[in-house]
Amino acid sequence: MIHMHGIMPYHPSYPKPQPVNRPVKEDTDKNRSFQEILQEKISQNR
């Protein structure tokens, strides 16, 4: 039995796996925007 609950390697929030020959700039941009959103949420909570 394999319980995948809590283990979602292809969760929408995670960046989609890309070929090695493609630039990773898209992933870095997504991560940067995600960090900015977190900072905005934290600032709003204060």
mmCIF file of the N, C-alpha and C atoms, coordinates in Angstrom:
data_MODEL
# 
_entry.id   MODEL 
# 
loop_
_atom_site.group_PDB 
_atom_site.id 
_atom_site.type_symbol 
_atom_site.label_atom_id 
_atom_site.label_alt_id 
_atom_site.label_comp_id 
_atom_site.label_asym_id 
_atom_site.label_entity_id 
_atom_site.label_seq_id 
_atom_site.pdbx_PDB_ins_code 
_atom_site.Cartn_x 
_atom_site.Cartn_y 
_atom_site.Cartn_z 
_atom_site.occupancy 
_atom_site.B_iso_or_equiv 
_atom_site.pdbx_formal_charge 
_atom_site.auth_seq_id 
_atom_site.auth_comp_id 
_atom_site.auth_asym_id 
_atom_site.auth_atom_id 
_atom_site.pdbx_PDB_model_num 
ATOM 1   N N  . MET A 1 1  ? 0.848  -1.209 0.000   1.00 0.00 ? 1  MET A N  1 
ATOM 2   C CA . MET A 1 1  ? 0.000  0.000  0.000   1.00 0.00 ? 1  MET A CA 1 
ATOM 3   C C  . MET A 1 1  ? 0.875  1.247  0.000   1.00 0.00 ? 1  MET A C  1 
ATOM 4   N N  . ILE A 1 2  ? 0.579  2.174  -0.900  1.00 0.00 ? 2  ILE A N  1 
ATOM 5   C CA . ILE A 1 2  ? 1.351  3.423  -0.973  1.00 0.00 ? 2  ILE A CA 1 
ATOM 6   C C  . ILE A 1 2  ? 0.423  4.588  -0.669  1.00 0.00 ? 2  ILE A C  1 
ATOM 7   N N  . HIS A 1 3  ? 0.663  5.236  0.476   1.00 0.00 ? 3  HIS A N  1 
ATOM 8   C CA . HIS A 1 3  ? -0.167 6.380  0.857   1.00 0.00 ? 3  HIS A CA 1 
ATOM 9   C C  . HIS A 1 3  ? 0.459  7.657  0.308   1.00 0.00 ? 3  HIS A C  1 
ATOM 10  N N  . MET A 1 4  ? -0.226 8.286  -0.636  1.00 0.00 ? 4  MET A N  1 
ATOM 11  C CA . MET A 1 4  ? 0.298  9.513  -1.226  1.00 0.00 ? 4  MET A CA 1 
ATOM 12  C C  . MET A 1 4  ? -0.238 10.748 -0.519  1.00 0.00 ? 4  MET A C  1 
ATOM 13  N N  . HIS A 1 5  ? -0.954 10.543 0.589   1.00 0.00 ? 5  HIS A N  1 
ATOM 14  C CA . HIS A 1 5  ? -1.515 11.698 1.293   1.00 0.00 ? 5  HIS A CA 1 
ATOM 15  C C  . HIS A 1 5  ? -0.385 12.537 1.871   1.00 0.00 ? 5  HIS A C  1 
ATOM 16  N N  . GLY A 1 6  ? -0.362 13.810 1.539   1.00 0.00 ? 6  GLY A N  1 
ATOM 17  C CA . GLY A 1 6  ? 0.690  14.693 2.046   1.00 0.00 ? 6  GLY A CA 1 
ATOM 18  C C  . GLY A 1 6  ? 1.918  14.664 1.153   1.00 0.00 ? 6  GLY A C  1 
ATOM 19  N N  . ILE A 1 7  ? 1.970  13.729 0.202   1.00 0.00 ? 7  ILE A N  1 
ATOM 20  C CA . ILE A 1 7  ? 3.123  13.661 -0.702  1.00 0.00 ? 7  ILE A CA 1 
ATOM 21  C C  . ILE A 1 7  ? 2.627  13.878 -2.124  1.00 0.00 ? 7  ILE A C  1 
ATOM 22  N N  . MET A 1 8  ? 2.744  15.122 -2.612  1.00 0.00 ? 8  MET A N  1 
ATOM 23  C CA . MET A 1 8  ? 2.266  15.417 -3.965  1.00 0.00 ? 8  MET A CA 1 
ATOM 24  C C  . MET A 1 8  ? 3.392  16.064 -4.764  1.00 0.00 ? 8  MET A C  1 
ATOM 25  N N  . PRO A 1 9  ? 4.236  15.256 -5.417  1.00 0.00 ? 9  PRO A N  1 
ATOM 26  C CA . PRO A 1 9  ? 5.381  15.794 -6.169  1.00 0.00 ? 9  PRO A CA 1 
ATOM 27  C C  . PRO A 1 9  ? 4.959  16.724 -7.303  1.00 0.00 ? 9  PRO A C  1 
ATOM 28  N N  . TYR A 1 10 ? 3.730  16.551 -7.813  1.00 0.00 ? 10 TYR A N  1 
ATOM 29  C CA . TYR A 1 10 ? 3.274  17.403 -8.923  1.00 0.00 ? 10 TYR A CA 1 
ATOM 30  C C  . TYR A 1 10 ? 2.175  18.337 -8.457  1.00 0.00 ? 10 TYR A C  1 
ATOM 31  N N  . HIS A 1 11 ? 2.300  18.831 -7.210  1.00 0.00 ? 11 HIS A N  1 
ATOM 32  C CA . HIS A 1 11 ? 1.294  19.757 -6.689  1.00 0.00 ? 11 HIS A CA 1 
ATOM 33  C C  . HIS A 1 11 ? 1.337  21.052 -7.498  1.00 0.00 ? 11 HIS A C  1 
ATOM 34  N N  . PRO A 1 12 ? 0.180  21.654 -7.788  1.00 0.00 ? 12 PRO A N  1 
ATOM 35  C CA . PRO A 1 12 ? 0.131  22.891 -8.594  1.00 0.00 ? 12 PRO A CA 1 
ATOM 36  C C  . PRO A 1 12 ? 1.052  23.985 -8.065  1.00 0.00 ? 12 PRO A C  1 
ATOM 37  N N  . SER A 1 13 ? 1.276  24.017 -6.748  1.00 0.00 ? 13 SER A N  1 
ATOM 38  C CA . SER A 1 13 ? 2.105  25.081 -6.174  1.00 0.00 ? 13 SER A CA 1 
ATOM 39  C C  . SER A 1 13 ? 3.574  24.886 -6.549  1.00 0.00 ? 13 SER A C  1 
ATOM 40  N N  . TYR A 1 14 ? 3.974  23.642 -6.825  1.00 0.00 ? 14 TYR A N  1 
ATOM 41  C CA . TYR A 1 14 ? 5.363  23.393 -7.180  1.00 0.00 ? 14 TYR A CA 1 
ATOM 42  C C  . TYR A 1 14 ? 5.593  23.715 -8.661  1.00 0.00 ? 14 TYR A C  1 
ATOM 43  N N  . PRO A 1 15 ? 6.794  24.185 -9.009  1.00 0.00 ? 15 PRO A N  1 
ATOM 44  C CA . PRO A 1 15 ? 7.109  24.447 -10.420 1.00 0.00 ? 15 PRO A CA 1 
ATOM 45  C C  . PRO A 1 15 ? 7.127  23.143 -11.208 1.00 0.00 ? 15 PRO A C  1 
ATOM 46  N N  . LYS A 1 16 ? 6.589  23.159 -12.421 1.00 0.00 ? 16 LYS A N  1 
ATOM 47  C CA . LYS A 1 16 ? 6.540  21.939 -13.225 1.00 0.00 ? 16 LYS A CA 1 
ATOM 48  C C  . LYS A 1 16 ? 7.954  21.544 -13.653 1.00 0.00 ? 16 LYS A C  1 
ATOM 49  N N  . PRO A 1 17 ? 8.240  20.247 -13.666 1.00 0.00 ? 17 PRO A N  1 
ATOM 50  C CA . PRO A 1 17 ? 9.567  19.773 -14.100 1.00 0.00 ? 17 PRO A CA 1 
ATOM 51  C C  . PRO A 1 17 ? 9.826  20.142 -15.550 1.00 0.00 ? 17 PRO A C  1 
ATOM 52  N N  . GLN A 1 18 ? 11.004 20.689 -15.820 1.00 0.00 ? 18 GLN A N  1 
ATOM 53  C CA . GLN A 1 18 ? 11.334 21.106 -17.183 1.00 0.00 ? 18 GLN A CA 1 
ATOM 54  C C  . GLN A 1 18 ? 12.589 20.376 -17.649 1.00 0.00 ? 18 GLN A C  1 
ATOM 55  N N  . PRO A 1 19 ? 12.748 20.205 -18.969 1.00 0.00 ? 19 PRO A N  1 
ATOM 56  C CA . PRO A 1 19 ? 13.962 19.585 -19.515 1.00 0.00 ? 19 PRO A CA 1 
ATOM 57  C C  . PRO A 1 19 ? 15.210 20.350 -19.069 1.00 0.00 ? 19 PRO A C  1 
ATOM 58  N N  . VAL A 1 20 ? 16.341 19.629 -19.006 1.00 0.00 ? 20 VAL A N  1 
ATOM 59  C CA . VAL A 1 20 ? 17.575 20.255 -18.527 1.00 0.00 ? 20 VAL A CA 1 
ATOM 60  C C  . VAL A 1 20 ? 18.060 21.327 -19.501 1.00 0.00 ? 20 VAL A C  1 
ATOM 61  N N  . ASN A 1 21 ? 17.767 21.149 -20.786 1.00 0.00 ? 21 ASN A N  1 
ATOM 62  C CA . ASN A 1 21 ? 18.286 22.090 -21.780 1.00 0.00 ? 21 ASN A CA 1 
ATOM 63  C C  . ASN A 1 21 ? 17.527 23.419 -21.763 1.00 0.00 ? 21 ASN A C  1 
ATOM 64  N N  . ARG A 1 22 ? 16.402 23.471 -21.031 1.00 0.00 ? 22 ARG A N  1 
ATOM 65  C CA . ARG A 1 22 ? 15.645 24.734 -20.992 1.00 0.00 ? 22 ARG A CA 1 
ATOM 66  C C  . ARG A 1 22 ? 16.150 25.621 -19.859 1.00 0.00 ? 22 ARG A C  1 
ATOM 67  N N  . PRO A 1 23 ? 16.110 26.927 -20.013 1.00 0.00 ? 23 PRO A N  1 
ATOM 68  C CA . PRO A 1 23 ? 16.554 27.854 -18.958 1.00 0.00 ? 23 PRO A CA 1 
ATOM 69  C C  . PRO A 1 23 ? 15.669 27.728 -17.731 1.00 0.00 ? 23 PRO A C  1 
ATOM 70  N N  . VAL A 1 24 ? 16.245 27.979 -16.557 1.00 0.00 ? 24 VAL A N  1 
ATOM 71  C CA . VAL A 1 24 ? 15.496 27.847 -15.307 1.00 0.00 ? 24 VAL A CA 1 
ATOM 72  C C  . VAL A 1 24 ? 15.001 29.212 -14.853 1.00 0.00 ? 24 VAL A C  1 
ATOM 73  N N  . LYS A 1 25 ? 15.130 30.217 -15.729 1.00 0.00 ? 25 LYS A N  1 
ATOM 74  C CA . LYS A 1 25 ? 14.720 31.577 -15.350 1.00 0.00 ? 25 LYS A CA 1 
ATOM 75  C C  . LYS A 1 25 ? 13.246 31.602 -14.950 1.00 0.00 ? 25 LYS A C  1 
ATOM 76  N N  . GLU A 1 26 ? 12.413 30.828 -15.642 1.00 0.00 ? 26 GLU A N  1 
ATOM 77  C CA . GLU A 1 26 ? 10.980 30.821 -15.335 1.00 0.00 ? 26 GLU A CA 1 
ATOM 78  C C  . GLU A 1 26 ? 10.754 30.385 -13.890 1.00 0.00 ? 26 GLU A C  1 
ATOM 79  N N  . ASP A 1 27 ? 11.454 29.323 -13.463 1.00 0.00 ? 27 ASP A N  1 
ATOM 80  C CA . ASP A 1 27 ? 11.288 28.844 -12.094 1.00 0.00 ? 27 ASP A CA 1 
ATOM 81  C C  . ASP A 1 27 ? 11.749 29.906 -11.101 1.00 0.00 ? 27 ASP A C  1 
ATOM 82  N N  . THR A 1 28 ? 12.878 30.560 -11.383 1.00 0.00 ? 28 THR A N  1 
ATOM 83  C CA . THR A 1 28 ? 13.376 31.582 -10.462 1.00 0.00 ? 28 THR A CA 1 
ATOM 84  C C  . THR A 1 28 ? 12.376 32.730 -10.373 1.00 0.00 ? 28 THR A C  1 
ATOM 85  N N  . ASP A 1 29 ? 11.784 33.109 -11.507 1.00 0.00 ? 29 ASP A N  1 
ATOM 86  C CA . ASP A 1 29 ? 10.785 34.185 -11.486 1.00 0.00 ? 29 ASP A CA 1 
ATOM 87  C C  . ASP A 1 29 ? 9.590  33.769 -10.634 1.00 0.00 ? 29 ASP A C  1 
ATOM 88  N N  . LYS A 1 30 ? 9.140  32.526 -10.781 1.00 0.00 ? 30 LYS A N  1 
ATOM 89  C CA . LYS A 1 30 ? 8.002  32.054 -9.988  1.00 0.00 ? 30 LYS A CA 1 
ATOM 90  C C  . LYS A 1 30 ? 8.356  32.098 -8.510  1.00 0.00 ? 30 LYS A C  1 
ATOM 91  N N  . ASN A 1 31 ? 9.570  31.616 -8.169  1.00 0.00 ? 31 ASN A N  1 
ATOM 92  C CA . ASN A 1 31 ? 9.973  31.617 -6.767  1.00 0.00 ? 31 ASN A CA 1 
ATOM 93  C C  . ASN A 1 31 ? 10.044 33.041 -6.232  1.00 0.00 ? 31 ASN A C  1 
ATOM 94  N N  . ARG A 1 32 ? 10.591 33.976 -7.018  1.00 0.00 ? 32 ARG A N  1 
ATOM 95  C CA . ARG A 1 32 ? 10.713 35.361 -6.569  1.00 0.00 ? 32 ARG A CA 1 
ATOM 96  C C  . ARG A 1 32 ? 9.326  35.941 -6.328  1.00 0.00 ? 32 ARG A C  1 
ATOM 97  N N  . SER A 1 33 ? 8.417  35.728 -7.255  1.00 0.00 ? 33 SER A N  1 
ATOM 98  C CA . SER A 1 33 ? 7.060  36.263 -7.095  1.00 0.00 ? 33 SER A CA 1 
ATOM 99  C C  . SER A 1 33 ? 6.401  35.635 -5.874  1.00 0.00 ? 33 SER A C  1 
ATOM 100 N N  . PHE A 1 34 ? 6.633  34.343 -5.655  1.00 0.00 ? 34 PHE A N  1 
ATOM 101 C CA . PHE A 1 34 ? 6.057  33.664 -4.492  1.00 0.00 ? 34 PHE A CA 1 
ATOM 102 C C  . PHE A 1 34 ? 6.586  34.287 -3.205  1.00 0.00 ? 34 PHE A C  1 
ATOM 103 N N  . GLN A 1 35 ? 7.893  34.555 -3.151  1.00 0.00 ? 35 GLN A N  1 
ATOM 104 C CA . GLN A 1 35 ? 8.479  35.206 -1.978  1.00 0.00 ? 35 GLN A CA 1 
ATOM 105 C C  . GLN A 1 35 ? 7.864  36.580 -1.782  1.00 0.00 ? 35 GLN A C  1 
ATOM 106 N N  . GLU A 1 36 ? 7.682  37.335 -2.864  1.00 0.00 ? 36 GLU A N  1 
ATOM 107 C CA . GLU A 1 36 ? 7.077  38.665 -2.746  1.00 0.00 ? 36 GLU A CA 1 
ATOM 108 C C  . GLU A 1 36 ? 5.669  38.561 -2.177  1.00 0.00 ? 36 GLU A C  1 
ATOM 109 N N  . ILE A 1 37 ? 4.899  37.576 -2.641  1.00 0.00 ? 37 ILE A N  1 
ATOM 110 C CA . ILE A 1 37 ? 3.532  37.400 -2.131  1.00 0.00 ? 37 ILE A CA 1 
ATOM 111 C C  . ILE A 1 37 ? 3.578  37.085 -0.639  1.00 0.00 ? 37 ILE A C  1 
ATOM 112 N N  . LEU A 1 38 ? 4.505  36.226 -0.224  1.00 0.00 ? 38 LEU A N  1 
ATOM 113 C CA . LEU A 1 38 ? 4.619  35.896 1.205   1.00 0.00 ? 38 LEU A CA 1 
ATOM 114 C C  . LEU A 1 38 ? 4.940  37.159 2.002   1.00 0.00 ? 38 LEU A C  1 
ATOM 115 N N  . GLN A 1 39 ? 5.869  37.963 1.514   1.00 0.00 ? 39 GLN A N  1 
ATOM 116 C CA . GLN A 1 39 ? 6.228  39.195 2.215   1.00 0.00 ? 39 GLN A CA 1 
ATOM 117 C C  . GLN A 1 39 ? 5.017  40.110 2.322   1.00 0.00 ? 39 GLN A C  1 
ATOM 118 N N  . GLU A 1 40 ? 4.226  40.222 1.258   1.00 0.00 ? 40 GLU A N  1 
ATOM 119 C CA . GLU A 1 40 ? 3.035  41.078 1.296   1.00 0.00 ? 40 GLU A CA 1 
ATOM 120 C C  . GLU A 1 40 ? 2.054  40.566 2.341   1.00 0.00 ? 40 GLU A C  1 
ATOM 121 N N  . LYS A 1 41 ? 1.835  39.253 2.387   1.00 0.00 ? 41 LYS A N  1 
ATOM 122 C CA . LYS A 1 41 ? 0.904  38.682 3.369   1.00 0.00 ? 41 LYS A CA 1 
ATOM 123 C C  . LYS A 1 41 ? 1.397  38.969 4.782   1.00 0.00 ? 41 LYS A C  1 
ATOM 124 N N  . ILE A 1 42 ? 2.707  38.782 5.007   1.00 0.00 ? 42 ILE A N  1 
ATOM 125 C CA . ILE A 1 42 ? 3.266  39.024 6.343   1.00 0.00 ? 42 ILE A CA 1 
ATOM 126 C C  . ILE A 1 42 ? 3.085  40.489 6.726   1.00 0.00 ? 42 ILE A C  1 
ATOM 127 N N  . SER A 1 43 ? 3.351  41.397 5.792   1.00 0.00 ? 43 SER A N  1 
ATOM 128 C CA . SER A 1 43 ? 3.219  42.829 6.094   1.00 0.00 ? 43 SER A CA 1 
ATOM 129 C C  . SER A 1 43 ? 1.760  43.170 6.387   1.00 0.00 ? 43 SER A C  1 
ATOM 130 N N  . GLN A 1 44 ? 0.822  42.529 5.690   1.00 0.00 ? 44 GLN A N  1 
ATOM 131 C CA . GLN A 1 44 ? -0.594 42.814 5.929   1.00 0.00 ? 44 GLN A CA 1 
ATOM 132 C C  . GLN A 1 44 ? -1.021 42.294 7.295   1.00 0.00 ? 44 GLN A C  1 
ATOM 133 N N  . ASN A 1 45 ? -0.442 41.168 7.736   1.00 0.00 ? 45 ASN A N  1 
ATOM 134 C CA . ASN A 1 45 ? -0.833 40.594 9.025   1.00 0.00 ? 45 ASN A CA 1 
ATOM 135 C C  . ASN A 1 45 ? -0.389 41.480 10.181  1.00 0.00 ? 45 ASN A C  1 
ATOM 136 N N  . ARG A 1 46 ? 0.702  42.233 9.989   1.00 0.00 ? 46 ARG A N  1 
ATOM 137 C CA . ARG A 1 46 ? 1.203  43.061 11.089  1.00 0.00 ? 46 ARG A CA 1 
ATOM 138 C C  . ARG A 1 46 ? 0.217  44.162 11.433  1.00 0.00 ? 46 ARG A C  1 
# 
